[in-house]
Amino acid sequence: MQTRLLFVLSAAVALNLSTGCKNASSSNQSTESAEKNGADTTRSAGLEKKDPNTKYKPAFEGQTRIATIAKTTTAYKVDTLAQKLGSVWSIEVMPDGRLLVTERSGYMQILTAEGGLVKKITGLPKVHFSGQGGLLDVALDPDFANNKMIYWSFSEGDKKSNLTAVAKGKLNEASGTVDNAVVIFRATPKLEGSDLHYGSRIVFDKDGNL
């Protein structure tokens, strides 16, 4: 089994639970809940008819199909904060309300809450920027307000073979760099000939563990 799958295990379990175990009843409950909260919803009957995007055989017929799809006409207000940012993967809100944004090509940016550029952050370990790879998630240390430590995930290697890695370092906003950057985890062994499915979401538990 490829080690990289460890990064997406929890997501895969959640997906299987939602598509393989829930029935139309739970779907109806979700729609009814939305209606109670004031959402204007309509139901579309029948199974999803799109062709499968893989050749994998499901455990049972219809496992990868949604029984009913709830649609909503609830109005949402969308404000554009910034444009021409490149290939953004992650946005982390800093304690002062500013945004720490990762660009898959290999750098970060600090933006104001209104989308204005404050500082470009460079000098990170080299990333494999190809396919779905590059600089991916970023997370602030639970004590970031005091220690300025950040953690980020990225694809490391080259087109021939690569893997998912996690690094940490101290954000130096004044110089626009990350001090003492060090890789703390590599999902070995490297996978050959692929630049897809790196997972990479970073979270801390209640005890501050990554």
C-alpha positions in Angstrom: 0.0 0.0 0.0 1.4 3.4 -0.9 2.4 5.4 2.1 0.9 8.5 0.7 -2.6 7.1 1.3 -2.1 7.7 5.0 -2.6 11.4 4.4 -6.0 10.8 2.9 -7.2 7.9 5.0 -9.6 10.0 7.1 -11.0 11.6 4.1 -11.5 8.3 2.3 -13.3 6.9 5.4 -15.6 9.9 5.5 -16.3 9.5 1.8 -17.1 5.8 2.1 -19.4 6.5 5.0 -21.3 9.2 3.1 -21.6 7.3 -0.2 -21.6 3.7 0.9 -23.6 3.7 4.1 -26.1 6.6 4.1 -29.4 6.0 2.4 -32.1 8.2 0.9 -33.5 8.7 4.4 -30.4 10.5 5.7 -30.3 12.5 2.5 -33.9 13.5 3.2 -33.1 14.4 6.7 -30.3 16.8 5.5 -32.7 18.5 3.1 -35.4 18.8 5.8 -32.8 20.3 8.2 -31.9 22.8 5.5 -35.5 23.7 5.0 -36.0 24.2 8.8 -33.1 26.7 8.7 -34.7 28.8 6.1 -33.0 27.4 3.0 -35.1 27.2 -0.2 -34.4 23.7 -1.5 -35.7 21.5 -4.3 -35.2 17.8 -4.8 -34.0 16.1 -8.0 -35.2 12.5 -8.2 -33.3 9.4 -9.3 -29.7 8.3 -9.2 -26.8 10.2 -10.5 -26.1 9.2 -14.1 -22.5 10.3 -14.7 -20.1 7.7 -16.0 -17.6 6.3 -13.4 -14.2 8.1 -13.5 -12.2 4.9 -12.6 -12.4 1.2 -13.4 -12.4 0.2 -9.8 -15.3 -2.2 -8.9 -17.4 -0.9 -6.0 -18.3 -3.2 -3.1 -22.0 -3.1 -4.2 -23.9 -1.7 -7.1 -24.6 1.9 -6.8 -22.1 2.5 -4.1 -20.6 5.5 -5.9 -23.9 7.0 -6.9 -25.9 9.7 -5.0 -29.5 8.7 -4.4 -30.9 12.2 -4.4 -29.3 15.6 -4.8 -30.6 18.5 -2.8 -30.4 21.8 -4.6 -30.8 25.2 -3.1 -31.8 28.6 -4.4 -30.6 30.4 -1.2 -28.8 33.6 -2.2 -25.2 33.9 -1.2 -23.2 37.2 -1.2 -19.7 36.7 -2.6 -17.0 39.4 -2.3 -13.8 39.1 -4.3 -10.9 40.0 -2.1 -8.0 39.4 -4.4 -7.3 38.4 -8.0 -4.4 37.1 -10.1 -3.0 35.1 -7.2 -1.8 32.2 -9.2 -2.4 28.6 -8.1 -3.7 29.0 -4.5 -4.0 25.8 -2.4 -4.5 27.0 1.2 -5.6 30.1 3.2 -4.9 30.3 6.9 -6.3 33.2 9.0 -3.7 34.7 11.2 -4.4 36.0 14.8 -4.7 39.6 13.6 -7.2 38.7 10.8 -4.7 38.8 7.9 -4.4 35.8 5.6 -1.4 33.5 5.0 -1.9 32.0 1.5 0.1 29.2 -0.2 0.9 29.3 -3.9 1.6 25.8 -5.3 4.6 27.1 -7.3 6.5 27.4 -4.0 5.9 30.6 -2.1 3.4 32.1 0.4 1.8 35.5 0.6 0.5 37.5 3.5 -2.6 39.4 2.6 -4.8 41.8 4.4 -8.4 40.8 5.2 -9.3 43.0 2.2 -7.0 41.1 -0.1 -4.1 43.6 -0.3 -0.6 42.2 -0.5 1.5 42.7 2.7 4.5 40.5 2.1 5.6 37.7 -0.2 7.3 34.8 1.7 10.0 32.9 -0.2 13.0 30.7 0.7 11.0 27.5 1.4 12.4 24.0 0.5 12.0 23.3 -3.2 8.7 21.8 -4.2 7.7 19.5 -7.0 5.3 21.8 -8.8 3.5 19.6 -11.3 0.0 18.1 -11.7 -1.6 18.3 -8.3 1.7 18.8 -6.5 3.5 21.9 -5.2 3.3 23.9 -2.0 0.1 22.7 -0.4 -1.4 23.3 3.1 -0.2 25.6 5.8 -1.1 25.7 9.5 -0.2 28.0 12.3 1.3 26.6 15.5 -1.2 26.6 18.3 1.1 29.2 20.0 1.8 31.1 16.8 1.0 34.4 18.5 4.2 33.9 20.6 6.5 31.7 18.6 5.6 32.5 15.0 6.0 28.8 14.0 4.2 27.5 10.9 3.9 24.1 9.4 3.3 23.3 5.7 3.0 20.3 3.4 4.4 20.0 -0.1 5.3 17.5 -2.8 9.0 16.8 -2.8 11.0 15.1 -5.6 10.7 15.3 -9.3 8.6 14.0 -12.2 10.3 10.6 -12.0 9.6 10.0 -8.3 8.1 12.1 -5.5 6.3 12.1 -2.2 4.4 14.2 0.3 6.5 16.0 2.9 5.8 18.2 5.9 8.1 21.0 7.1 8.2 23.6 9.9 9.9 26.9 10.4 9.6 30.4 12.0 7.8 33.0 9.9 10.0 36.0 9.5 7.7 38.6 8.2 10.3 41.4 8.2 12.6 39.5 5.8 9.9 37.7 3.9 11.3 34.3 4.7 10.9 31.3 6.9 13.8 30.8 9.4 15.3 27.4 10.2 13.0 25.6 7.8 13.3 21.8 8.3 11.4 18.8 6.9 9.9 16.8 9.8 8.1 14.1 7.9 8.3 12.3 4.5 5.7 9.8 3.3 8.3 7.3 2.1 8.8 5.5 -0.2 8.6 7.8 -3.1 6.0 7.1 -5.7 7.2 6.7 -9.2 5.6 8.3 -12.3 2.8 10.2 -10.6 2.1 13.7 -9.6 -1.4 13.2 -8.2 -3.2 12.6 -4.8 -0.9 14.2 -2.2 -3.5 14.6 0.4 -1.7 17.2 2.6 -4.3 18.8 4.9 -2.7 19.7 8.2 -4.6 19.8 11.5 -3.7 19.9 15.2 -5.5 17.9 17.9 -6.7 19.2 21.2 -3.3 18.4 22.8 -1.4 20.4 20.2 -0.1 17.4 18.2 0.2 17.6 14.5 
